[in-house]
């Protein structure tokens, strides 16, 4: 079974992303920064006062079209205004999406806000936006056990990626979700864009929940990311012996984040 995670950057590298996905071999695909805008396709413009970015209007539907043999699950963390190329204003949901290949049964879905709660923004001005974790359970028939794949998009702080009380609380709520859903024999994979440094106390909190990080201090950014701090995405497992292969993908570049690829 292949589990792949990448921050999709709202589809900024849309052509590269949808060209790569069909051949990537992901049985479970976890995407962060996924957009949905009801009744709109193509491109939109997003602005929060600090950044102005082009984003796909409905990246969730775009990926469903690229992976028609996968079941998609979208979870919104918050919602706010975007603009089409005529200046029309639309409401866009923002969050996480997990896609599961049709040969794998989906036997459980769970979620939890790890920071804040859902917000409908009049404008994207709140500096620390709510964050949610999405957990999807499937079955590894060869190993005879359930596999929970949990993804999260961690808090973004303009001050940097250092530990804060809010990030500590986020870690504790994520660990609580893992403990709540996990059965005695289940394998748990936790992945996503954590927006953290490798020495963060978050990894101590998750270690107490039985999870081991596979990324460490490796570079998880592509050439599209200009800043010097190259740490953001991580992948943790509850059973290191289940890992057959782990890769931090350098090429192709489908985002400003490198994809994380786990074979179990």
BASE-535598 format. One record per residue: x, y, z negated of N, C-alpha, C in turn. Coordinates in steps of 0.2 Angstrom, whole numbers, padded with zeros to 4 digits, always signed. Each point is the difference from the previous one (the first is absolute). Layout:
! BASE-535598
XYZXYZXYZ...
END
This chain:
! BASE-535598
+0004-0006+0000-0004+0006+0000+0004+0006+0000-0001+0005+0004+0004+0006+0001-0005+0006-0003+0003+0004-0005-0003+0005-0003+0004+0007+0002-0003+0005+0003+0004+0005+0003-0003+0007-0003+0004+0004-0002-0003+0007-0003+0004+0005+0003-0004+0006+0001+0004+0006+0003-0005+0006-0001+0003+0005-0002-0004+0007+0000-0001+0002+0007-0006+0000+0002-0001+0001+0008+0000+0008+0001+0001+0004-0004+0001+0007+0001-0006+0003+0004-0006-0002-0002-0006+0003+0004+0000-0002+0007+0005-0004+0003+0000-0002+0007+0004+0005+0004+0005+0004-0004+0004+0005+0004+0004-0003+0006+0002-0007-0001+0004-0003+0005-0005-0006+0003-0006+0003+0002-0005-0005+0002+0002-0005+0005+0003+0003+0006+0001-0004+0005+0005-0006-0002+0005+0002-0004+0005-0005-0002-0003-0005-0005-0005+0002-0004-0003-0004-0005-0004-0005+0003-0005+0002+0005-0004-0005+0003+0003-0004+0005+0006+0002+0003+0004-0005+0004+0003-0005-0004+0002+0001-0006+0004-0005-0004-0005-0004-0004-0006+0002-0002-0004-0004-0004-0002-0007+0003-0002-0001+0006-0002-0006+0002+0005-0006+0000+0006+0002+0001+0006-0005+0000+0003+0000-0007-0002+0003-0005+0004+0000-0006-0001-0006-0004-0006-0004+0001-0001-0006-0003-0002+0000-0007-0003+0006-0002-0002+0001-0007-0007-0004-0001+0000-0004-0005-0006-0003-0002-0004+0004-0005+0003+0004-0004-0003+0005-0004+0004+0006+0001-0003+0005+0003+0003+0007+0001-0003+0005-0005+0005+0003-0003-0002+0006-0005+0002+0006+0003-0005+0005+0001+0002+0007+0002-0002+0005-0005+0004+0005-0001-0001+0005-0004-0001+0007+0005-0003+0005-0003-0002+0006+0004-0004-0002+0006-0005-0003-0001-0005-0002+0005-0006+0005+0000-0002+0002+0006-0005+0005+0001-0007-0003+0003-0005+0003-0002-0007-0001+0003-0004+0006+0001-0002+0002+0006-0005+0005+0001-0006-0002+0003-0005+0000-0003-0007-0002+0003-0001+0003+0007-0001-0004+0005-0002+0003+0007+0005+0003+0004+0007+0000-0002+0005+0003+0003+0006-0004+0002+0002+0000+0006+0006-0003+0002+0006+0004+0002+0005-0002+0002+0006+0004+0002+0004+0003-0006+0002+0006+0001+0004+0004-0005-0004+0005-0004+0003+0001-0006-0002+0006-0004+0006+0003-0003-0002+0006-0003+0006+0004-0003-0002+0000-0008+0005-0001-0004-0001+0000-0007+0005+0005-0003-0002+0004-0005+0004+0005-0003-0002+0000-0008+0005+0000-0004-0001+0001-0007+0003+0006-0003+0002+0005+0004+0003+0006-0003+0008-0001+0000+0002-0006+0000+0007-0002+0000+0003-0003+0006-0005-0004+0003+0002-0003+0006-0006+0000+0005+0002+0000+0007-0005+0000+0005+0002-0006+0005-0004-0005+0000+0002-0006+0004-0006-0002+0005+0002-0003+0005-0005-0003+0004-0001-0007-0002-0007-0002+0000-0002-0007-0003-0005-0003+0005+0000-0006+0000-0005-0003+0004-0007+0001-0004-0005+0001+0004-0007+0001-0003-0002-0006-0004+0001-0006+0003-0002-0007-0003+0005-0005+0001+0006+0001-0004+0005-0005+0001-0002-0007-0002-0005-0001-0004-0003-0007-0002-0003-0003+0007-0004+0004+0003-0003-0003+0006+0006-0001+0006+0005+0004+0000+0005-0001+0005+0004-0007-0001+0001-0001-0007+0004-0006-0001-0005-0006+0001-0006+0000-0002-0005-0005+0002+0000-0002+0007+0000+0005+0004+0001-0001+0007+0006-0003+0002+0006+0001-0003+0006-0003+0002+0000-0007-0003-0003-0001-0006+0000-0007-0003-0007-0003+0000-0003-0001+0005-0008-0002+0000-0001-0007-0003+0005-0004-0001-0001-0006-0004+0002+0000-0007+0000+0006-0003+0001+0001-0007-0006+0003-0003-0001-0001-0006-0006+0003-0004+0003+0006-0004-0003+0006+0001+0003+0006-0003-0005+0002-0006+0004+0002-0005-0003+0003-0006+0003+0007-0002-0004+0005+0000+0002+0007-0001-0003+0002-0007+0005+0003-0003-0002+0003-0007+0002+0007+0000-0005+0005-0002+0002+0007+0000+0002+0002-0007+0005+0005+0000+0002+0003-0006-0003+0007-0001+0000+0003+0006-0003+0007+0000-0002+0002+0007-0003+0006+0000-0003+0002+0007+0001+0007+0000+0001+0003+0006+0000+0007+0001+0000+0002+0008+0001+0007+0001-0001+0002+0007+0006-0001+0004-0002-0002+0007+0005+0001+0005-0003+0003+0006+0004+0002+0005-0003+0003+0006+0002-0003+0006-0005+0000+0005+0002-0003+0007+0003+0005+0004+0001-0001+0006+0004+0004+0005-0004+0006+0002-0006+0000-0002-0004+0006+0002-0001+0005-0006+0003-0002-0006-0001+0003-0006-0006-0002-0004-0004-0005+0002-0005-0003-0004+0002-0003-0006-0004+0001-0005+0002-0002-0007-0004-0007-0001+0004-0005-0003-0003-0007-0001+0002-0002-0007-0003-0004-0003+0001-0003-0006+0004-0007+0001+0006-0001-0003+0004-0006+0001+0001-0003-0007-0001-0007+0000+0002-0004-0005+0007-0002+0000+0003-0001-0005+0008-0001+0000+0001-0006-0005+0004-0005+0002+0001-0005-0005+0004-0006+0002-0002-0006-0002+0004-0006+0002-0004-0004+0004+0004-0005+0004-0004-0005+0004+0004-0006+0000-0003-0006-0001+0003-0006+0000-0003-0004+0006+0004-0003+0004-0003-0004+0005+0002-0008-0001-0004-0004+0001+0001-0007-0002-0001-0004+0007+0004-0004+0002-0001-0004+0006-0005-0005-0001-0004-0002+0006-0006-0003-0001+0001-0008-0002+0006-0002+0001+0001-0007-0003+0001-0001-0007+0000+0006-0004+0000+0000-0007-0006+0002-0003-0003-0004-0005-0006+0002-0003+0001+0006-0005-0004+0005+0000+0000+0005-0005-0005-0002-0006+0003-0002-0006-0003-0003-0005-0001+0005-0006+0002+0006+0000+0000+0005-0005+0002+0007+0002-0004+0005-0002+0002+0007+0001-0001+0003-0007+0005+0005-0001-0001+0004-0007+0004+0006+0002-0001+0005-0005+0003+0006+0001+0000+0004-0007+0004+0005+0000+0000+0004-0006+0003+0007+0001-0002+0005-0002+0003+0007+0000+0006-0001-0005+0006+0002+0003+0006+0000-0005+0002+0007-0002-0004+0005+0003+0001+0007-0002-0006+0003+0002-0004+0004-0005-0005+0004+0002-0006-0004+0002-0005+0003+0004-0006-0003+0003-0001+0003+0007-0005-0003+0003-0001+0002+0007-0002+0008+0000+0003+0004+0005-0002+0007+0000-0002+0001+0008-0005+0004+0001-0002+0003+0006+0003+0007+0000+0005+0002+0003+0004+0006+0000-0004+0005+0005-0001+0006-0003-0002+0005+0005+0006+0002+0004+0006+0001-0003+0006+0001+0004+0005-0005-0004+0005-0002+0004+0005-0004-0003+0005+0004-0004-0002+0002-0006+0004+0005-0004+0003-0003-0006-0003-0006-0002+0001-0003-0007+0008-0003+0001+0004+0002-0004+0007-0002+0001+0001-0007-0001-0003-0003-0005+0001-0007-0002-0007-0004+0002+0000-0003+0005-0007-0003+0002-0001-0007-0003-0006-0002+0000-0001-0007-0003+0003-0005+0004+0001-0006-0003+0003-0006+0003-0003-0006-0002-0001-0005+0004-0003-0006-0001+0004-0006+0003-0001-0006-0003+0003-0006+0001-0006-0005+0003+0002-0003+0006-0004-0005+0003+0003-0007-0001-0004-0004-0002+0002-0007-0001-0004-0005+0004+0003-0004+0004-0004-0005+0004+0003-0007-0001-0004-0005-0001+0002-0007-0001-0001-0004+0006+0005-0004+0002-0001-0005+0005+0003-0007-0003+0000-0005+0004+0003-0006-0002+0006-0003+0004+0005-0001-0003+0006-0004+0003-0002-0007+0000-0003-0003+0005-0002-0007+0001+0006-0005-0001+0006+0002+0003+0006-0004+0000+0002-0001-0007+0000+0006-0004+0002-0001-0007-0005-0002-0005-0007+0001+0002-0005-0002-0004-0002+0005-0006+0001+0006+0002-0001+0005-0005-0003+0007+0003-0003+0004-0004-0002+0006+0002+0005+0005+0000+0000+0005+0004+0005+0005+0001-0004+0007-0001+0001+0004-0005-0002+0007+0000+0005+0005+0003-0002+0004+0004+0004+0005+0003-0003+0007-0002+0004+0003-0004-0002+0007-0003+0004+0005+0003-0003+0005+0003+0004+0006+0003-0003+0006-0004+0005+0005+0000-0001+0006-0003+0004+0006+0003-0003+0006+0000+0004+0006+0003+0001+0004-0006+0006+0000-0003+0001+0004-0006+0000+0007+0000-0001+0003-0006+0000+0008+0000+0006+0003+0003-0002+0005+0004+0005+0005+0003+0000+0006-0004+0006+0002-0002+0001+0006-0004+0005+0004+0004-0002+0006+0001+0005+0005+0004+0006+0001-0004+0000-0001-0007+0007+0000-0004+0005-0005+0001-0003-0006+0004+0005-0005+0001-0003-0007-0002+0004-0005-0001-0002-0007-0001+0002-0002-0007+0002+0004-0004+0002-0002-0007-0006-0002-0004+0001-0004-0005-0005-0002-0005-0004+0006-0003-0006-0001-0001-0004+0005-0003-0005-0004-0004-0004+0003-0005-0005-0003-0004-0006-0003+0005-0001+0004+0005-0005-0002+0005+0002-0006+0003+0006-0001+0002+0003-0006+0004+0000-0006-0005+0001+0001-0007+0000-0005-0005-0007-0003+0000-0005+0005+0000-0007-0002-0001-0002-0004+0006+0003+0002+0006-0002-0003+0006+0003-0008+0000+0006+0000-0002+0003-0007-0001-0004-0005-0004-0002+0003-0006-0004-0004-0005-0007-0002+0003-0003+0004+0004-0006-0002+0003+0001-0005+0005+0005+0001+0004+0001-0005+0005+0002-0007-0003+0004+0000-0005+0001-0006-0004-0006-0003-0003-0004+0004-0002-0007-0003-0003-0004-0003+0005+0000+0003+0006-0004-0003+0006+0003-0007+0001+0007+0000+0001+0003-0007+0001-0001-0005-0005+0000+0002-0006-0002-0005-0006-0007-0002+0001-0004+0004+0001-0007-0001+0001-0002-0005+0005+0003+0001+0006-0002-0005+0006+0003-0006+0000+0006-0001-0003+0005-0005+0002-0003-0007-0004+0000-0005+0004-0001-0007-0004+0006-0003-0001+0000-0005-0004+0006-0004-0003+0005-0002+0006-0003-0002+0005+0005-0003+0006+0000+0005+0005-0003+0006+0000+0000+0005+0006+0007+0003+0001+0002+0001+0006+0005+0004+0002-0002+0007+0001+0003+0005-0003-0002+0007+0001+0006+0004+0003-0002+0003+0006+0005+0005+0003-0003+0007-0001+0004+0005-0002-0002+0007-0001+0005+0004+0005-0003+0004+0004+0004+0003+0005-0003+0007+0001+0004+0004+0004-0003+0007+0002+0006+0005-0001-0003+0006+0001+0004+0006+0000-0001+0003-0007+0005-0002-0005+0000+0002-0007+0002+0007-0001+0004+0003+0004+0002+0007-0001+0004+0001-0006+0005-0005-0001+0004-0001-0006+0007-0001+0002+0004+0002-0005+0007-0002+0000+0001-0007-0002+0006-0004+0002+0000-0007-0002+0001-0001-0008+0002+0005-0003+0001-0001-0008-0006+0002-0004-0005+0001+0004-0007+0002-0004-0002-0005-0005-0003+0003-0006-0002-0004-0005-0006-0004+0003-0003+0002+0005-0006-0004+0003+0002-0008+0001+0007-0001+0002+0002-0007+0001+0001-0004-0006+0001+0004-0006+0000-0004-0006-0007-0002-0002-0005+0005+0001-0007-0002-0001-0002-0005+0004+0001+0000+0006-0002-0006+0004+0004-0006-0001+0006+0000-0002+0004-0006-0002-0004-0003-0006-0002+0004-0005-0004-0003-0006-0006-0004+0003-0003+0002+0006-0006-0003+0003+0002-0006+0004+0007-0002+0000+0002-0006+0003+0002+0001+0008+0002+0007+0001+0001+0001+0007+0008+0002+0001+0003-0002+0006+0007+0001+0001+0000+0004+0007+0004+0006+0000+0001+0004+0006+0005-0003+0004-0001+0000+0007+0004-0003+0005+0004+0006+0003-0002+0006-0001+0003+0005+0004+0006+0003-0003+0000+0002-0006+0005+0003-0004+0002+0007+0003+0006+0001+0001+0002+0007+0002+0001+0000+0008-0003-0004+0003+0001+0000+0008-0004+0006+0003+0003+0002+0006-0003+0005+0003-0007-0002+0003-0006+0003-0001-0006-0002+0003-0003+0006+0004+0004+0004+0002-0002+0006+0005+0003-0001+0007-0003+0003+0005+0002+0000+0007+0004+0006+0001+0002+0001+0006+0003+0006+0003-0005+0006+0000-0006-0002+0000-0005+0006+0000-0001+0004-0006+0003-0003-0006+0000+0003-0006+0006+0004-0001+0000+0007-0001+0006+0004+0000+0003+0001-0007-0003-0002-0005+0002+0002-0007+0005-0005-0002+0005+0001-0005+0005-0004-0002-0002-0006-0004-0005+0001-0004-0002-0006-0004-0004-0005+0004+0003-0006+0000-0002-0005+0005-0004-0006-0003-0003+0001-0006-0004-0005-0004-0007+0002+0000-0004-0005+0002-0008+0002-0001-0004-0007+0000+0002-0005+0004-0005-0006+0001+0004-0006-0004-0005-0004-0003+0003-0005-0004-0005-0006+0001+0003-0006-0001-0004-0006+0000+0002-0005-0006-0005-0002-0004+0002-0004-0006-0004-0007+0001+0003-0005-0003-0004-0007+0000+0000-0003-0007-0005-0004-0001+0000-0003-0007+0004-0007+0000+0002-0002+0006+0004-0006+0000+0005+0000+0005+0006+0002-0002+0006+0001+0005+0001-0007+0004-0001-0005-0003+0001-0007+0004-0004-0001+0006-0006+0004+0000-0005+0000+0006+0003+0003+0006+0005+0005-0001+0003+0004+0005+0004-0004+0005-0002-0001+0007+0004-0003+0005+0004+0005+0003-0002+0006+0001+0003+0006+0004-0002+0006-0002+0004+0005-0001-0002+0007-0001+0004+0005+0004-0003+0004+0004+0003+0005+0004-0002+0007-0001+0004+0005+0000-0002+0007+0001+0002+0002+0007-0006+0001+0004+0001+0000+0007+0003+0007+0002+0006+0000+0004+0003+0006+0002-0003+0002+0007-0001-0005+0004-0002+0001+0007-0006-0005+0002-0005+0003+0003-0002+0006+0002-0002+0005-0005+0001+0006+0001-0003+0005-0005-0007+0002+0002-0005-0002-0005-0007+0001+0001-0003+0006-0005+0004+0003-0004-0002+0005-0005+0007+0003-0002-0001+0004-0005+0006+0003-0003+0002-0005-0006-0004-0005-0001+0002-0005-0005+0002-0007+0004+0005-0004-0002+0001-0006+0002-0005-0005-0002-0002-0005+0004-0005-0005-0002+0004-0005-0004-0004-0003-0005+0003-0005-0004-0003-0007+0002+0003-0005+0001-0002-0006+0003+0002-0006-0005-0005-0003-0002+0001-0006-0005-0003-0006+0003+0004-0006+0001-0002-0006+0002+0000-0005-0007-0006-0003-0001+0000-0004-0006-0002-0007+0002
END
